[in-house]
């Protein structure tokens, strides 16, 4: 189904697909499987670049191989400064904006405060936006704090400079509310595929 051209020796072996289908291992599919992404221009399922195990396009990772951490669509060997590995063990989350470095499990567990000062009881003074103003490249979160990365469960909306909630099916999302990088945990299991959370694998 969906074949545009097929092998003269075996009609089950597709060589190209009709519009809206993608060629994967000589079969035409509506959706590419995990570890591949949809090349709309050529109608192909192409492998995600290592060390991604799931991706959207060849430049945005959604999940990483063991030993790597997901940070803003990239797979890294370690989380960069001002981020920490969250409880999942594979996703980098931003430290609170008052921290220069932190260790988790919460963003406010600072090792060093901005300006190089040590934290008091593990906490740094908050950095808040003055009323009616915002810091460039910062986003306003639900606590009215300016953050460089929005907390888990929300994403940075570049147009509004606000941290906005992810879709209820997402535990974490990127760029838009429904571009999930991990699925919400609840009474039933959800499966992540191509940035969406499904109750059944597509």
N, C-alpha and C positions, 0 to 999 in steps of 0.2 A: 504494500500500500504506500502511495506517495512517490513511487519511482517515476522519474521522467525518462531516463534511459537505463537499459539493463544489459547484462551480458547476453551475447547471442547464443552462448552455450548453456546458460542457466538463467531463466527469467527471474529467479529468486535473488540473484546477485545484482544489486543496483549500482550503476555508475554515476548517476546524478539524480537529484530529487526535484519534485515539483515545488513551486513556491510555498513557503510556510513549513517545509520539511527540511531536515538536516541529515546529511549522510554520515553514518557511523558504522564502521565495519561492514560495508556493503549493504546496509539496511537504512531505510529512510524513517526518521523519527520526528515526532512533533516537538519533543524536548530532548536536549542532550543529557546524557547521564552524568552523575557526579564525577568529579575530576576532569571534566571537559567543559568547554563553553561554546556558545552558539556564534559562529562566524556568519552573520547575516549576508554579507557581501558575496561569499562563495557557497553558502548553503552547506557548511561542513560543521561537524563537531570536532573541535581541536583540543588537545590536552592542555590542562592548566600548567603554567610554568612551575617547575620545582622551586621552592619546597611547598607550593600550594597543593592542597588536596581537594579544594573546591574553589571556584573562582567565578567572577563575572567579567568576561573579557580577559585579555591576556595580561592586564595590568592591575587588576583588583582582586586580591585574595579574600576569600570568605572563611577559610579554614586552612590550617597548616599541618605539616608532618610533625610527628613527635619530636620534641627537642627544640621547636620553634614557637615563637609567640606572635600572635596577630596584633598588629598595631596600625590602625588607619588604612587597612587594605594591603599591608605589606607583612611578610613573614620574616621575623628577625630572630637572631640567636639569643638576644636578651632584650628586655624592655628598655627603651631609652630613658635618659634622665627626666625627672618629673613625671614618671609613670611607674606602675608596679604591676606584677602579675596578680590577677584577681583569683578568687577561690576556685575557678574552673582550672587554673594552672596553665592556661594557654592564651589568655586574652590580656593585653596591656590596658590598664585603666589609668587615667590621669590622677596624679596627686592633687590635693586641694591647692588652689592658687597661692595660698600662703606658704606652701612647702617648696623648698628647693629640691629635696629628695624625700622619699617616703618608702615604706616597706609593706603597707597593707596590714591586716585585711581591709582596712578602711582608708579612704583617700586622705583622711586627716591624721593618720599615724605618721607624723613627720619625723625624719632623722635630722634634717637641717631646714631651718626657715629661710625664706627669701632674705637676702642681705647677709647670709652666713651665720645668723644667730641660732643658738641651740633652742629647741622647743622647751616649753614649760609643761611638765606632766604629759609629754608626748604631743602637745598641741602648739600650733603657731597662731599668732593673732590673725584674724580673717582679713582678707583684702576685699573690700566692697567698693562698688562703683558709687561715685557721688551722685546724688539725686539729679535725674535728668541728663546724665552723661553715661558714656560707655567707653571702655578701653578698646583701641583698635585691635582686631584679631581675637577679641574675647567675646564670650557669649554669656548672657544673663541666665542663670539657672533659677530653679523654683525657690531657692533661699535668698534670691536677690544678690547673689555673689557673682563676680565676674570670673569665668573659668576659661581656660584655653581649650579644654576638651569637656564635653558634657558628661554628666554621670551616667552610669549604667541604667538602661531603660529609657534613655532619651538620646536625641541626636542634635548636632549643631546645624541650625538653619541659617545658612549664609545670608539669605535675603533679609531676614528679620533680626539676626544676631541674637536669637533666643534659643535656649535648649528646649526642644519640643519632644513630647512623649512618643516613644516607639509604638507601633501597632501592638494591641494586646497579645498577639501570638508571638511577638519577639521578646526575648530577654535583653538583647542588645541589637542596635541597628546602626546603619551608616548612611549618611547623606539624605535619606528620606525615611519616613516612618515605617514603610513596609519593606525596606531592604535589610532583612534580618541577617545578622552574623551569628546569632545563637537563638534558640527557641525557648519560649517560656516553659517553666516546669509547672505541672499541674496534675490534675486527676487523670489525664490521658497523655500519652507520649506524642510529641510532634517531631516530624522529620524535616531537616533543613535541606533544601534543594534549590539551587540558583537564586539564593537570597530570599526565598519564601519558606514558610513553615506549613507543612502539610500534615493532616491526620493520617494519611496513607501515602506511601511513596508513589509519585506520578509514573 
